[in-house]
């Protein structure tokens, strides 16, 4: 049976690395971050295609890399799905999968290859070469090959680790959704760690149990997608995950509890992040709120939530995006605009547009505080 993947890597060149994380059997861990942050280098280190200057890599209790140890790729049970598929063009789908099974007994190789091709719905296409397959089908062959290498035969479903480097970026949107759904179904049966590199935060949110935010090779935050995307540990992480509503404020006393003073407004805070027990009134902090935490007031139909953290400003931009309109609001006393979405029907009905005044609610439970940058 397989076991957890434990990774700790440090190096200065060619790409700096200073990160540590683990991934349990059956868990999908997403590595996210900008280009050049070291995500692919981390995968290459796990696979044995690159050796960091320092650190350790263990999988299922076996030492793959560390002091005096650096197993070659063929001695690591790693299935690797590359962005560009990396299929051999002169071999059939069946033979491409068979190539990954050098450590499987000859009697079991064909059965294992057919099993995984069937699991990714390529029954009957195993004799075709890559050029005879669509992009989505080629990626399914690559996935079958990686699963055969990482998980072994039909009865195993455990043993190694599955690595995926932007696996769905080269296919169209419809195919991408289908492949994501297929991976979600497959992983319910797999007792192996899965590490996914992606630039797509929606993909990470949909597929990952946990995610690691990398920047310049350093792991800045690890947690569930909800924690990282809604409760970043720092302004740097907030920017990296695309949270644009990032502001500064001052903690103040109000109605017997600590509130936040910002742009002349007193904002109620639902709760404080862990480790913030020492924060006191008068302290400056950074805070963030996701667009879905901002609710537009409807003049013709006031809601009970309008008493909670009401803020008024001037609409700078109203950009229609189908059924929703992206709005930016200029708040007096704040240089950074507030971004949020509202129903395009509501915007049209109330004749809201640039230059007009609008009021919004900032939901207290969506306001997240961070130490001042």
Buried (B, 14 or more C-beta within 10 A) or exposed (E): EBBBBBBBBBBEEEBBBBBBBBBBBBBBBBBBBEEBBBBBBBBBBBBBBBBBEBBBBBBBEBBBBBEEEBBEEEEBBBBBBBBEBEBEEEBBBBBBBBBBBEEBEEEBBBEBBBBBBBBBEBEEBBEBBBEEBEBBBBBBBBBBBBBBBBBBBBEBBBBBBBBBBBBBBBBEEEBBEBBBEBBEEBBEEBBBBBBBBBEBBEBBBBBBBBBBBBBBBBBBBBBBBEBBBBBBBBBBBBBBBEBBBBBBBBBBEBEEEBBBBBBEBBBBBEEBBEEBEEBEEEBEBBBBBBBEBBBBBBEEEEEEEBEBBBBEBBBBBBEEEEEBBBBBBBBEEBEBBBBBBBEBEBBEEBEBBEEEEBBBBBBBEBBBBBBEE
